[in-house]
Amino acid sequence: MDRRTGGSVIERVIVISLLALLVATAWTVVRLRSLFATAMLTGIYSFLGASWMLLLDAPDVAFTEAAVGAGVSTVVMLVTLSLTTREEKPGRFRVFPLLVVLATGAALVYATLDMPAHGAPDAPAHLHVAPEYIADSVPTADGEIVAVGIDNVVTTVLASYRGYDTLGETAVIFTAGIGVMLLLRRRPKRGGTGR
Amino acid sequence: MKQQSILRVISKLLIPYILLFAFYVQFHGDYGPGGGFQAGVIFAAAFILYGLVFGLEPVRRAAPPEVLEKVAALGILLYAGVGIVAMLRGGNFLDYSALEHNKAHGQHHGIMLIEAGVGITVAAVMISIFQALAARRPER
């Protein structure tokens, strides 16, 4: 939502309701002792987050959040719950962690005061390399050879300009998978009792 | 959940469309939102749904762990392989413009291949993680 042009009233109402729901979900997660309900609520939290990112015109990120946050990680948490207890042990209230969280939150809010308005065209992030990337992504009408020529600029940046980083990210996912397999996999076909 | 006939029927109806949607997200990522990572996760979600409703053994038959671990490596090898082919053709590592005479075509095909690599690795790793976790029993 563009603060400078105001956005539409409906959009503003939707954003505020989504953020209010996010706060309500987070508060419920903190209050609840049932881990099963908490796992489901974190899925709902991710889904609300994805809806909000969609309103911020970040469909690629919203997509990932909905698929990973609301989908796969909720399933992983539920599977983990089947291996442990379903109730959180009642802990006593401690002041120091609360102070740390409040101080961090206050620092983050203070940092946002300096930030340019969302979607402001003169924001530094939009003036550095972005114009070149956008110009390279739009194919010219007369079929002139352009640097990339892919319609989705996000794909252009991720796959081409930042191809090296994306290769590294894929390697990270692969490494995580190998780690989980090494730690958790049992080989039932080999017989015996080994895990 | 093996006795829940509604869940079984509905998930059997849904799974082919989830897989199809994953392919759409994979190959339409050049033009709209999406790409290899999202497509891989959605593809894996179909297998995870199958596993949740029908049990671990059927999903192990559909996607054997021995195959998954090799497929996961294949995806990242495909990605790095595109980079090396670009080097062999005189460009820099992962410079897709060097892949073909027409630079824009090289970029198109290079991005399609590396996105496929990302999708393959992500899908295989996600299904593997689900299988490895679901196979665990509580230690008493």
Contacts between the chains, C-beta under 8 A, distances in Angstrom:
chain1	res1	chain2	res2	distance
A	59	B	32	7.9
A	59	B	33	3.7
A	60	B	33	4.9
A	60	B	34	7.0
A	60	B	35	7.0
A	60	B	38	7.4
A	62	B	33	7.8
A	63	B	25	7.5
A	63	B	33	5.5
A	63	B	34	6.0
A	63	B	38	4.7
A	64	B	37	6.4
A	64	B	38	5.6
A	64	B	41	7.4
A	67	B	38	5.7
A	67	B	41	4.2
A	67	B	42	5.6
A	67	B	45	6.7
A	68	B	41	5.6
A	71	B	41	7.0
A	71	B	45	5.2
A	71	B	48	7.9
A	72	B	41	6.0
A	72	B	44	6.7
A	72	B	45	6.4
A	72	B	48	6.7
A	72	B	126	5.9
A	72	B	130	7.7
A	75	B	48	5.5
A	75	B	52	6.9
A	75	B	130	6.7
A	76	B	129	6.9
A	76	B	130	7.1
A	76	B	133	6.2
A	79	B	130	7.2
A	79	B	133	4.5
A	79	B	134	5.5
A	80	B	133	6.7
A	82	B	138	7.6
A	83	B	136	5.7
A	83	B	137	7.6
A	83	B	138	5.0
A	84	B	138	7.4
A	139	B	104	7.3
A	145	B	102	6.7
A	145	B	103	5.4
A	145	B	104	5.5
A	146	B	104	5.9
A	147	B	97	7.5
A	147	B	103	7.2
A	147	B	104	8.0
A	147	B	107	7.4
A	148	B	104	7.1
A	148	B	107	4.7
A	148	B	111	7.9
A	149	B	104	4.0
A	149	B	107	6.3
A	149	B	108	6.9
A	150	B	30	4.9
A	150	B	31	7.9
A	150	B	107	6.8
A	150	B	108	6.9
A	150	B	111	6.3
A	151	B	30	6.4
A	151	B	31	4.7
A	151	B	32	7.9
A	152	B	29	6.5
A	152	B	30	5.9
A	152	B	31	6.0
A	152	B	32	6.3
A	152	B	33	7.1
A	154	B	33	7.4
A	154	B	35	7.6
A	155	B	29	5.3
A	155	B	30	5.6
A	155	B	35	5.6
A	155	B	111	6.5
A	155	B	115	7.5
A	156	B	111	7.8
A	158	B	35	6.7
A	159	B	35	7.4
A	159	B	110	7.9
A	159	B	111	4.3
A	159	B	114	5.8
A	159	B	115	6.1
A	160	B	96	6.4
A	160	B	107	6.1
A	160	B	110	7.6
A	160	B	111	6.1
A	163	B	83	7.4
A	163	B	94	4.0
A	163	B	96	7.7
A	163	B	114	6.7
A	164	B	93	7.5
A	164	B	94	6.1
A	166	B	79	7.9
A	166	B	114	7.2
A	166	B	118	6.8
A	167	B	76	7.7
A	167	B	79	5.5
A	167	B	80	6.5
A	167	B	83	7.1
A	167	B	94	6.9
A	167	B	114	7.7
A	169	B	37	8.0
A	170	B	75	7.1
A	170	B	76	5.2
A	170	B	79	5.8
A	170	B	117	6.9
A	170	B	118	5.2
A	170	B	121	5.4
A	170	B	122	7.5
A	171	B	76	6.1
A	173	B	121	6.1
A	173	B	122	5.8
A	173	B	125	5.4
A	174	B	72	5.8
A	174	B	73	7.1
A	174	B	75	7.7
A	174	B	76	5.1
A	174	B	121	5.5
A	174	B	125	6.3
A	176	B	125	6.8
A	176	B	129	7.8
A	177	B	72	5.6
A	177	B	121	8.0
A	177	B	124	7.3
A	177	B	125	3.3
A	177	B	126	8.0
A	177	B	128	5.3
A	177	B	129	6.2
A	178	B	69	7.9
A	178	B	72	7.9
A	180	B	128	7.0
A	180	B	129	4.8
A	180	B	132	5.3
A	180	B	133	7.6
A	181	B	65	7.8
A	181	B	69	6.5
A	181	B	128	5.8
A	181	B	132	5.7
A	183	B	132	7.9
A	184	B	132	4.0
A	184	B	133	6.2
A	184	B	135	7.4
A	184	B	136	6.0
A	185	B	65	6.9
A	185	B	131	7.9
A	185	B	132	4.7
A	185	B	135	7.1
A	186	B	135	5.6
A	186	B	136	7.5
A	188	B	135	7.6
